[in-house]
Amino acid sequence: MGKHHPVRTENLRLALAREAARLMAEHGISDFLAAKRKAAARFGVEDGAVLPKNTEIEAALGEYQRMFGGKSYLEMLHTQRLAALAAMRSLREFQPRLVGAVLAGTATEHSDVQLHLFAERAEAVTIKLIDDGIPHEVTERRVRMNADRVLNYPGVRFEVAQQPVEATVFPVDGIRQAPVSPVDGKPMRRADIEELEVLIEGNGG
């Protein structure tokens, strides 16, 4: 077999990105690698060099949501962001930051609200939830800080207005260094309460 034709390769990458995005939107797959592998299997693609980048899948996911979600998608995203804001306000003392798909505007109906919290002791967050009468589950999350460093951090899962929230608890100084994004490998975008309020009021992306 010769080399892939550049145009055909680009078209195939785009088709794979769109299929991976569809799988994430419709089937609740949150892992980019799993989505692109499933898309490749459906297209009978075995050459890893043809697989789309995570950024290309994220762009296709945004395109899919705009094309097929319409007004109902915007309403869902608005509801998720309102739930995030309510959770952040109740946990204000832990300097909450919204991250992930709900912030990026690429969330699906299966997406959790993802928060980063900062505390000297992770137990302080669970005590706050107990005091507020909020049922929760204590979790642990593997977080990639850079290309060579993956750390385990405690976390909690709970619900606000029937919307699942997953909060990862970092040390207080963890606010200075964001983990790397699984999408592009750059430091994660984090939004505080005021930034989220602006996003909600402006219906921005």
N, C-alpha and C positions, 0 to 999 in steps of 0.2 A: 504493500500500500504506500502511495506517495503521501506527501504532506497535505494537510487539510487546505482546501481553497479558502483564502481569507474571508471572502464574503459569506460563503456557506458556513464557515466556523462561527462568524459573528451572528448570523441568523439563528444558528443552533443554540448558541449561548443565550440569546435573547429568549428563544422558545423555552429553554430549560429554566431560565430565571422566572418566566411567567408561570410555568407549571409549578415550580417550587413555591412561588407566591400563592398560587391558587390552593395548593395543599395546606399551606400555613393558615390561610384565611378560612378554608372550609372544614379542615380536619383538626385544627387546634395544635398543629405541630409548631413548637416554639424554637426548636433547634435548627439552625440554618443548614448545618451539615447533613442532618437527617433528611431535611426537605429536599436538598439538592441531590442526594443519593437516590431518594425515591423517585424524583423526577427523571434522573438519568436512567433508572431501571425501566421506567415506563417508555422512554424513548429508545431503549436499547443501546445507550451510550456507555462505552467502557473506558474511553480515553479521559482520564482525569484532567488533562490540559484544557478540555473544552468546557469544563464545569464553570458556571458563573461565579463571580465574587459575591460575598455577602452584601456588599453595597448595591450590587446590581439587583439582587433579590429584594432588598429593602425598597429600592426604587420601584420595582415591579409590583410590590405589595401595595405601596401607596397608590400606584396607577390602578390596580385591581379594585381597591376600596373606593376610589373616586368613580370608577366606571360602573361597578355593580352594586356598591353600597348606597350611593346617593344620599338622600336626606336621612334615611334610617341609620346609615353608618355614622353620619355627623352627630345625630342624636345619641347614639350609643357611646361615641367617644366623649361627648359632652358629659354624659352621665358618669362615665368612668373617671373623668377629670374632677367632677364634683365630689365623687366618693374619695378620690385622692386628697382633695382639699380638706374635706371633713376629717379624714384620718390625720393629716398633717397638723391641722389646728388642734386636735385633741392631744397630739404628741409634740406640741410646739417646743417644750422644754428640751427635747432631744435634737434640735436644729434639723428637722426633717428635710430631705431633698427627694423630689420625684425623679426617677430615671426610667429608662426603657421605652417600650412601645407606646404606652399611654402618653408619655411626654412627646415622643417623636411623631405621634399621629399615625402610626402604622399598626395600632392594636387591633386585635380581632375580638369577637365575642368570647373567645376562650382565654383572653389575656388577663393576667393578674395585674393589679396596680403594684408597681415595684417602688419601694422606698428605701432610702439609706438613712439610718439614724445614728446618732453619735452620743455615747455615754461612757462614763468611767467604768460602770459595771452593767453588763447586759441585763442583769436581774432587775435593774431599776425600771426597764421598759416593761417587763412582765408584771412587776408590782403595780405600775401605773395602770395596766390593762385590767388587772384584778380589782384595783380600787374603783375603776370606772365600770366594773361589771361586764367587761367585754370578753366573751369566750375566745380562747386562742390556743394555738398549738406552738410549742417551742420547736424550732428547727435549726438546721445548720446548713450553711451555703458555702460552696467552693467559689472563691473569687479570684480571678486572674488580675494581678496587680501590674505585671509587665510580661514580656515574652518568656521570662524564665522563672517567674514567681507566682505560685498559686497558693492562696491561704484559705483556711477555714474560718468562717465567722459565724457567731450565733445569730439567730433570727427568730421572728415570730410570724405566724400566719393568723389572720383574723378576717372578719368581714365588716364592711360598712355599707349599709343599704343593699345588702345581698351581693355586693361586689367583693371578690376575694382580694385581700391585700397581703403582699409578702414583703416584710421589712427585714433588712439586714442591719445588724447592729455593729458599728465600727467603734474603735477607741475614739476619744474626743479629737485627737490630732489627725484622725483619718479624714477629716473634712478637707485637709490641705491636699490630699492626693487621691484623685478619683481612680477607681479600677479602670482597666481598658475595656472598651466596648467590644462585644462579640461581633459587631457588624463591621467595624473598620479598624479595630486594633488601636484606636486613639483613646485618650482619656474620655470616660463617659460624660455626656452632658448631664448636668444636675440642675434642677430648678428648685428654688426655695418657695415659700408660701407666696411672697409678693410676686415673683415671676409667674407662678401658676395662675394667680388671680388675674394678671394682665393677659395671659394666654386665654383664659376662659372668657374674659370680658371682650376680647378682640376676636374670639373664635379663630385664633391663629393656628398654624401648624407647627 
